[in-house]
Amino acid sequence: MMKVVSLKTCLLRNNIDYYYYDSVNSTMDEIKNNISSKKIDTLVRAGTQKNGRGRLGAKWISPRCNIYCSFALKTTTTLNNQYIYNKLTSLSIKDSLEYIGMQDVKFKWPNDIFFEKKKISGIIIENINLENNNNFIVLGIGINFTSSPSLKKNKTTNILRYTKDINIDNFFKIFVNYFFYNLKSYNSMKISNINERFINSLMYIKKKIRIKVDNKKILTGIFHGLNDDGSLILKQKNKFISIYVGKILT
């Protein structure tokens, strides 16, 4: 059972360099500047982003009083295995929301977190390769705390719609605690438990879906599962297709 400690204690225990900025272009850009000099695990958080971005270059609208942060973690994992960090981060967001009473949080492949069929959070993953074999996985996280954008294609929501008993800094502390708790679980080889929890939280698993794989092509089939690299396995009759980039249509 995890015990939530102060943010400072959690960061010290995990040897994390931490930076908070009132405003940045994006936390993904800012964290790259910070790790290039010290080359240690780093966390950057910002009050707002001028040019926040999500997956495939999508713009992440970043008003104040929501959570925008990025982790940079030294890693030896290959590109094919980096999806484990998506799983760890998704589960940490789920655990944090359920800790404050928001139950049955779901994941929409490949990197969105939903509550009551509305998007509440998103994740972006990149790699940075520095000199002397210093390789980092960089995770960008946005969590709607106080507000959520009105989008034509996706319904969105935020934490304060469901509970007023938590402030943004306390929730961020809870999330960071769960992030390192789940990371340590992975590092101690509790991988099967992490994979099982992630799969059990996926939306549309074992159901018929329509998935858009480019600007025009839409495939239909059963969402059979995921490969180790995070690609979606689509079953069409007796054929299995691995999809690496796409969007499940609802």
C-alpha positions as CSV (number, residue, x, y, z in Angstrom):
1,M,0.0,0.0,0.0
2,M,1.4,3.4,-1.0
3,K,1.8,6.2,1.5
4,V,1.5,9.7,0.1
5,V,4.4,11.9,1.3
6,S,5.2,15.5,0.6
7,L,6.3,16.5,-2.9
8,K,9.7,17.5,-1.6
9,T,10.2,14.1,0.2
10,C,9.1,12.2,-2.8
11,L,11.4,14.0,-5.2
12,L,14.4,13.6,-2.8
13,R,13.8,9.9,-2.4
14,N,13.8,9.4,-6.1
15,N,16.7,11.8,-6.8
16,I,14.6,14.1,-9.1
17,D,15.7,17.6,-10.2
18,Y,12.5,19.7,-10.1
19,Y,11.6,23.0,-11.8
20,Y,8.5,25.0,-11.6
21,Y,7.8,27.9,-14.1
22,D,4.9,30.3,-14.2
23,S,4.8,30.1,-18.0
24,V,6.7,28.2,-20.6
25,N,6.5,27.6,-24.3
26,S,5.8,23.9,-23.5
27,T,7.1,21.7,-20.6
28,M,8.4,19.2,-23.3
29,D,10.6,21.9,-24.7
30,E,11.7,23.3,-21.3
31,I,12.7,19.9,-19.9
32,K,15.1,19.3,-22.7
33,N,16.9,22.5,-21.8
34,N,17.3,21.4,-18.2
35,I,18.4,17.8,-18.7
36,S,21.0,18.6,-21.4
37,S,23.3,20.2,-18.7
38,K,22.9,17.9,-15.7
39,K,21.8,14.7,-17.4
40,I,19.8,13.5,-14.4
41,D,16.1,12.5,-14.0
42,T,14.1,15.7,-14.1
43,L,10.5,16.9,-13.6
44,V,9.2,20.2,-15.0
45,R,5.8,21.8,-14.1
46,A,4.3,25.0,-15.5
47,G,1.4,27.2,-14.6
48,T,0.6,27.6,-18.2
49,Q,2.0,26.8,-21.7
50,K,2.1,29.2,-24.6
51,N,2.4,26.4,-27.1
52,G,1.5,23.2,-25.4
53,R,1.4,20.2,-27.7
54,G,-0.1,16.7,-27.7
55,R,0.3,13.6,-29.8
56,L,1.2,14.1,-33.5
57,G,1.6,17.8,-33.1
58,A,-1.9,18.5,-31.8
59,K,-2.2,21.7,-29.8
60,W,-2.8,21.3,-26.1
61,I,-4.9,24.2,-24.8
62,S,-3.3,25.3,-21.6
63,P,-5.2,27.8,-19.4
64,R,-4.0,28.4,-15.9
65,C,-5.0,26.2,-13.0
66,N,-4.6,22.9,-14.8
67,I,-1.6,20.5,-14.5
68,Y,1.1,20.6,-17.2
69,C,4.3,18.7,-16.5
70,S,7.0,16.6,-18.1
71,F,9.3,13.9,-16.7
72,A,12.7,13.0,-18.2
73,L,13.9,9.7,-17.1
74,K,17.3,8.1,-18.0
75,T,16.5,4.8,-19.7
76,T,18.1,1.9,-21.5
77,T,14.8,0.7,-23.0
78,T,14.5,0.4,-26.8
79,L,12.0,2.4,-28.9
80,N,9.9,-0.8,-29.2
81,N,9.5,-1.0,-25.5
82,Q,8.9,2.6,-24.6
83,Y,5.1,2.1,-24.3
84,I,5.6,0.7,-20.8
85,Y,6.0,4.3,-19.7
86,N,2.7,5.2,-21.2
87,K,1.2,2.4,-19.2
88,L,2.9,3.5,-16.0
89,T,1.8,7.1,-16.5
90,S,-1.8,6.2,-17.3
91,L,-2.0,4.0,-14.3
92,S,-0.6,6.8,-12.1
93,I,-3.2,9.2,-13.3
94,K,-5.9,6.6,-12.8
95,D,-4.6,5.8,-9.3
96,S,-4.5,9.5,-8.4
97,L,-8.1,10.2,-9.6
98,E,-9.4,7.1,-7.8
99,Y,-7.5,8.1,-4.6
100,I,-9.7,11.3,-4.5
101,G,-12.9,9.3,-5.2
102,M,-13.2,9.4,-9.0
103,Q,-13.7,5.6,-9.7
104,D,-13.6,3.6,-12.9
105,V,-11.1,5.7,-14.9
106,K,-10.6,4.4,-18.4
107,F,-7.8,4.6,-21.0
108,K,-8.5,5.3,-24.7
109,W,-5.7,3.9,-27.0
110,P,-3.1,5.2,-27.5
111,N,-2.6,7.8,-24.8
112,D,-5.8,9.5,-23.4
113,I,-7.5,9.1,-20.0
114,F,-11.2,9.3,-19.7
115,F,-13.7,9.7,-16.9
116,E,-17.4,9.1,-17.4
117,K,-16.8,8.9,-21.2
118,K,-15.0,12.4,-21.3
119,K,-11.4,13.1,-21.7
120,I,-9.6,14.4,-18.6
121,S,-6.0,13.9,-19.4
122,G,-3.5,13.1,-22.1
123,I,0.1,11.9,-22.5
124,I,2.9,12.4,-25.0
125,I,6.1,10.4,-25.2
126,E,9.4,11.3,-26.8
127,N,13.0,10.1,-26.7
128,I,16.1,12.2,-26.2
129,N,19.6,10.9,-27.0
130,L,22.4,12.9,-25.6
131,E,26.2,12.3,-25.9
132,N,28.0,9.5,-24.0
133,N,25.0,7.2,-24.1
134,N,22.7,9.4,-22.0
135,N,19.3,8.4,-23.3
136,F,16.1,9.8,-21.8
137,I,12.4,9.0,-22.1
138,V,10.4,12.2,-21.9
139,L,6.8,12.1,-20.8
140,G,4.5,15.1,-21.2
141,I,1.3,15.1,-19.1
142,G,-1.7,17.3,-19.2
143,I,-4.5,16.9,-16.6
144,N,-7.7,19.0,-16.6
145,F,-8.1,20.2,-13.0
146,T,-10.0,23.4,-12.9
147,S,-11.3,23.6,-16.5
148,S,-11.4,21.7,-19.8
149,P,-11.5,22.9,-23.4
150,S,-14.7,22.8,-25.4
151,L,-13.9,20.6,-28.4
152,K,-16.1,19.7,-31.3
153,K,-14.8,16.1,-31.7
154,N,-14.2,15.1,-28.1
155,K,-16.2,15.6,-24.8
156,T,-13.9,16.8,-22.0
157,T,-14.1,17.2,-18.3
158,N,-12.1,18.3,-15.2
159,I,-11.5,17.2,-11.6
160,L,-13.3,20.1,-9.9
161,R,-16.6,19.0,-11.6
162,Y,-16.6,16.0,-9.3
163,T,-14.9,17.1,-6.1
164,K,-14.1,20.3,-4.3
165,D,-12.1,18.7,-1.5
166,I,-8.7,18.8,-3.2
167,N,-6.5,21.6,-4.4
168,I,-4.3,21.5,-7.5
169,D,-1.0,21.3,-5.5
170,N,-2.2,18.4,-3.3
171,F,-3.4,16.5,-6.4
172,F,-0.1,17.0,-8.1
173,K,1.7,15.7,-5.0
174,I,-0.6,12.6,-5.1
175,F,0.1,12.0,-8.8
176,V,3.9,12.3,-8.4
177,N,3.8,9.8,-5.5
178,Y,1.9,7.3,-7.6
179,F,4.1,7.8,-10.6
180,F,7.2,6.8,-8.7
181,Y,5.4,4.1,-6.8
182,N,4.3,2.5,-10.1
183,L,7.8,3.1,-11.7
184,K,9.4,1.2,-8.8
185,S,6.8,-1.6,-9.2
186,Y,7.9,-2.0,-12.8
187,N,11.6,-1.8,-11.9
188,S,11.0,-4.6,-9.3
189,M,9.6,-6.8,-12.1
190,K,5.9,-6.6,-11.2
191,I,5.3,-6.2,-14.9
192,S,2.5,-8.7,-15.3
193,N,0.4,-6.8,-12.7
194,I,1.0,-3.5,-14.5
195,N,0.0,-5.0,-17.9
196,E,-3.1,-6.6,-16.4
197,R,-4.3,-3.5,-14.8
198,F,-3.7,-1.5,-17.9
199,I,-5.5,-3.9,-20.2
200,N,-8.5,-4.1,-17.8
201,S,-8.9,-0.3,-18.0
202,L,-8.8,0.0,-21.8
203,M,-11.9,1.3,-23.5
204,Y,-13.4,-0.9,-26.3
205,I,-11.2,-3.9,-25.6
206,K,-12.6,-7.1,-27.2
207,K,-15.3,-5.0,-28.9
208,K,-15.9,-4.0,-32.5
209,I,-14.3,-0.7,-33.3
210,R,-13.7,1.7,-36.2
211,I,-10.2,3.1,-36.4
212,K,-8.9,5.9,-38.6
213,V,-5.4,5.1,-39.7
214,D,-4.7,8.0,-42.0
215,N,-6.6,11.0,-43.3
216,K,-9.0,8.8,-45.3
217,K,-8.6,5.1,-44.4
218,I,-10.9,3.7,-41.8
219,L,-10.6,0.0,-40.6
220,T,-13.2,-2.0,-38.8
221,G,-12.6,-5.0,-36.6
222,I,-12.4,-6.3,-33.0
223,F,-9.9,-4.6,-30.7
224,H,-8.1,-7.8,-29.8
225,G,-5.3,-6.4,-27.6
226,L,-1.9,-4.7,-27.6
227,N,1.5,-5.7,-28.7
228,D,4.5,-5.1,-26.3
229,D,5.4,-2.0,-28.4
230,G,1.9,-0.5,-27.8
231,S,0.5,-1.1,-31.2
232,L,-3.1,-2.0,-31.4
233,I,-4.1,-5.5,-32.6
234,L,-7.2,-5.4,-34.8
235,K,-8.8,-8.7,-35.6
236,Q,-10.6,-8.9,-39.0
237,K,-12.1,-12.4,-39.4
238,N,-9.0,-14.7,-39.2
239,K,-6.5,-11.9,-39.8
240,F,-4.7,-9.8,-37.2
241,I,-3.4,-6.4,-38.1
242,S,-1.0,-4.3,-36.0
243,I,-1.8,-0.6,-36.0
244,Y,0.9,1.8,-34.8
245,V,-0.8,5.2,-35.5
246,G,-4.5,5.7,-35.5
247,K,-7.6,7.1,-33.8
248,I,-10.5,5.0,-32.5
249,L,-13.7,6.6,-33.7
250,T,-16.7,6.9,-31.4
